[in-house]
Amino acid sequence: MDLILIQSQEHETLPLAELKSVLETEKIFSEIEVITNGLIHLKNLKQDDYINSYRILARRLGYTHEILEMITFRDLDDLNSQSNEDIENLFNNIFEEFKAIKWNDYIDHDFVIRLKRFNNAPIDTIGLERKLGGIIKLITKSNVNLNNPNSFIKLIVSKDKLFLTIKRFKIDKKHFMEVKPHKRPFFYPGSMHPKLARGMVNLSKVKEGDLVLDPFCGTGGILIEAGLIGAKLIGSDINWKMKNGTGINLEHYGINDYKLYQLDVREMKLIDRVDAVVTDPPYGISSSTGGEESESMFYQFLDSIAKNIKKDGIITIASPDSINLDKILNELNFKLIERHEIKMHKSLTRVISVISKKN
């Protein structure tokens, strides 16, 4: 069984890195083919685990917009180098082949067809949707439902590949709108976007039942995303308002397996070492770090965390590009696993680093 993933194109490396991390964490075995930026082909998923794997990916991934089951695919000659007449003849032949598909196995009562282009493929989107819709309607005697169809068919075309797919499970992207910082019961400016928070949790290879720590929990955005995938949570902040506000927000989203502390991360001595640390330190803002300089604060934070995380635990941390994090990692016996840079504005690039202890 094969899946086609349509990913966010807002960042060059994060969506694919997140996908690889979740596949490894959840032990989903598949070959990954990157068709083009934003389009991924997952090949040869085990048939016995296929539905469960599909559900896991739909529930966890933040930077993937759609997950689709592949019905069939076809390699194409580069469409951008062909004439309009050649392209029209090509698709006429393809749609003749599509007539042989057992559409009654895929269509439940009613359906809709949508086409998505990549690489500016020079095709008539509306015309092709209508043509394929006509074939399915003729074969199945089903109605087209543009608003709330039982069956969602998607034709995906890049410059040299075509995929015919069906959507089995919906990824509810409303979640990332509904948990935006200003919509939480407790709000404080400067909080991380929930999609990035989910991505950072996934990069940490967190799975259900793992113990996750955010020692700069702020309003709880990272802990919310970790809690929603089933992790147990520990949060702390030097500011009691933040600690209390995080509790309010976690309860609001139905998350109750957590412990919260008001303390300085340098004084942290946990009874149980955590599986992962996911955090967005305040970059030396005096109200949150007691006036510490940024680089010194990062050094002391990582030094303390080393004593509170398991030997094989992963730390995913956001930092400004002005911090020489590699120097700190070398001094404290950490190693860098991967890194992603996000341009925030002219004066700030946010760096997402995934690190672990050296053996």
N, C-alpha and C positions, 0 to 999 in steps of 0.2 A: 504494500500500500504506500502511496506517495501523497505528500501534502505540498501545497503551494502557499507561501507566506508573502503577504504584502506588508512591507515594513515602512515605518516612518523614514522619511528622507531628510529630517531636520538635523541629523548628525551623521557624519560619515562612518564612524566606527562603533558607536554604542549599540545600535540595534542588533548587529550580528554578534557582537561580544556577549550581549545579554542572552541571545538565543543559545549560543554555544554553552554558556554557563548553566542555563536551565536544563538543557539536554543532558549535560554531565551530571548535574545534581540529582535529577530525577531518573537517571539511568535509562534514558530513551536513546536507543541505538539507531542511528540513521546517517546516511551519507549526505553531506551538505553541498549543494551546488549553488553558487552565487550566479544568477542569470545576469543581473545588472543591479545597480544601486537601488535598493528597495524591493527587490524581487528574489525570493529564495525558493529553491526546490529541495525538499527533504525526501530522499529516496529510500525505498526498501525498509519502511518501518515494519516491525513484526506484526503480522495480521492479528495474532491473539491479543496483543496489547494496544492495537491501533486506536480504538475508541477512547480508552483511558488516556493514552498519550495525547490525543487530540484535546481532550478536556483539560488536561494539566497545562498544556501550552496556552490554551484559551484563557485559563484562570490566572496564569502567572505573568505572562509577558506584558510589559508596558510599552515597548517600542514597536510592537507588531500590531497593525491595524486589522488585518483579516487573515484567517486560517481557512484554507479551502482544500477539500478532497479532490484529487486529480481524477478526472474521468478518462481523459486521453491527452496526448500531446503530439506535436509534430515539429520537427526541425524545418526551418525556412531558409531560403536564400535571403541575403540581406535585402529587406524590403526598401531600404532607403536608396538602393541602387537600381530599382526596377521601375518600369513605366507604369502608369495608372492602368493601362490595358492588361499588362502582365499580372498585376496585383489582383485585378478583378477576375481574371481567368483562374488564378491560383485559388482564390476563395470560393469560386464556383465549384471547383473540384473538391475542396475541403468540405464544403457543405453537403456535397453528394455522399462523401464518406460518413459524415455525421448522421445521415439517414439510417445507417446500419446499427447505430447505437440503440440498445434496449432502453428507450427513454421511460417506459413505464416502471422500470426499476428505480428511477431517480425522481420522478415527478409525483408529488402527493397533492392531488386535488387541483391546485393552481400553482402558478409559477411567475417569475420575472426573469428577464435576461438583462445582464449588464456587461459592458465591454470596457476593459481598461487597457490603455496603451502605455508602453514604456519606450524610451529612446525616440520619441516623436515619430513612431511608426505611421506612415502616410496612408491611413485607411479611413473609410467612411463609418464612423462609430454607429450612428443611428441606423444606417442602412443595414449593417451587419447584424445589429441587435434584432431588427425586424425580420430579417431573413431566417436567422436561427430560431426566433420565436415562432415563425410560421411553420417551420419543420416540426418543432416539438408539439405545437398545437394540433397539427394534422395527424401526427402519430398517436398522441395520447388522448385527444379530445378534451384536453384540459383548458381552463381559462387563464388568461393573463391577469395578474393582480399586481398592480404597480405599488400599492401601499403596504400591504402586509401579507406577502406570499408565503405559502407553506414551503415552497421550493425556490431556492435562489441559485440560479445558474450564472456563472461568470466566465466570460471569454477573455483571456489575457494574451496580449500580443506585444512582443518586443520586436526589435529589428530582425531577429533571426530565429525566434521560437514562438510557438503558439501553445497555450494550455487551455483545455476545456475543463472547468471545475464546477463543484457544487459546494455550497456552504452548509456545514452540518451543525456547527455551534457558533453562536454569536459572541464576539468579544464586546463587552459592554463598556464602551469608552466614556459613557456618561459618568462612570465612577470617578475618573480623573477630573471631571468638571465639578462634581458634587463635593469632593474633598479638598478643593483648592483652599488655601489658608484663610481667605476672607469669608469662607462659608462655614468654617468651624465655629463651635460655640465660644472657644477661646482663641482670639486672634492677636498676632503681633507682627508688625511689618518685617519683611526680609526673609520670610520662610521659604524653603525650597519647594519647587513645583512637585506635585505628587508623582508625576511620571518619572522624573529623575530619581526621586526617592525610591520608587519601585525598582528602577533599573539598578540602583546601587545595592539594594537588598539582593537582587538576583545575581549580581556580580560577586556577591559574597558567598554564593553557593549555599544559601540558607534553605533548609527544608522544614517541613512540618515537624513540630516538636523540638526544634533546635532552640537554644538559649541565645538571644541576641541582645547586645548592649548598645545603647546610644548615650555616651557620657556628656553630650551637649544637646540634650533632647529638645530644648526650645519649646515649641508648641506641639511636638510629638509627631510631626509629619512622617519621619522615617519609621518610627515605631508603629504608626498606623498601618503602613504598607507591609511591614514585617508581620504584624499581628493578623492581617487579613489573609496571609498565606499560611497561617497556623503556627507561627513561631511563638515561643514564650519570651517575654520581654523584661528587660531591666533598663530603666531610664534614670538619668540624673542630670541635675543642672545646679550651678552655684546660686541661681536666682530662684527663690522659693515660689515666686509668681509663675515662673515657667514650669516648675515641677508640678504645681497644683493645676495649672492650665492643661498640661499634658494629660493628667488623669481625667479631667473633664472631657477632653477630646476623645480619648480612648474609649471611655464609657459611652459616649455619643454614638460611636461606630460599632458598638456591641463587642468590644474587645475587653476582656477582664482578666486574662492570665498575665499579669504584669506586677512589677514592683518598682516604685519610684523613690528616689532619694534626693535630698538637697545637700549637695556636698561638692567640694573641690575635687576634680578628677585626680589630683596628685595624692589625695588622701584615700583613694578607693582601695578597699581590701574586701573583695567578694568572697563569700563562702564557697560558691561553686564557680569554677572558671567557665567562661562563656565560649560558645562555638564560633561566634562572629561578632565583630564590632562594625557598625555602620554609622557614620557620623559626619556632620557638617559643622566643624568648629567655627567659632565666631570671628576668626581672623584677627584676634587681638583687640576687639572692641572693648573698651574699658569697663563698660557696664556688665559685661558677661564674663570677663576673665580676670577681674581684679587688677586691671592695669598692666598685665604682662605684655611684653613685646611679642609679636606674632611668632617669630622663629623659636624663641625660648619656650613659648607656650606649647608649640607643636612638639618640641623635644621632650618636655616634661610629660605631656599627654601620652606619647608613645612609650616612654619609659615606664609609666604607671600601667599602661594597658598590657605591656609584656608580662606583667605579673598576674594579670586577671583573665587572660585568654588561654585556651587550650594550645598545646604544642602545635597542632595542625590547623589552628583556627585562622580565619581570614579577616583582615581589616580592610574595609573600603572607606576611604576618607576623601573629602573635598577640601581643596586648599587653593589659595590664589597662586598665580604663576610667579609672584614675587618671592615665595618661600622656596628655599633650596632644600626640598624634601629629600633628595637623594643623599645629600651629605648627612642628614639626620639618620636616615635608614642605615647607612654604612656604620655610623658610630654606635648604633643601638642593636646591630646584628639582625636587621630585617632585610628582606629581599623584595624587590619589585616584581610583581607578576604581570601586570598590564597597566596601561595609563591611557586616559582619554581627556582631550582638551575641549572646553566649551567656551566660545567667545561670548561674554556677557555684554560688554560694551567696550568703548575705546580703551578704558583704563584698567579693565579687569578681564582676565581669562581664568575661568574656574577649571581646575585640574582634578580629575577623578582618578585616584591611585588605588590599586588593589595590591595589597602587600601581605606578607606572612613572615613568620620567624624563619631564620636560617636554621638548617639542621645542625 
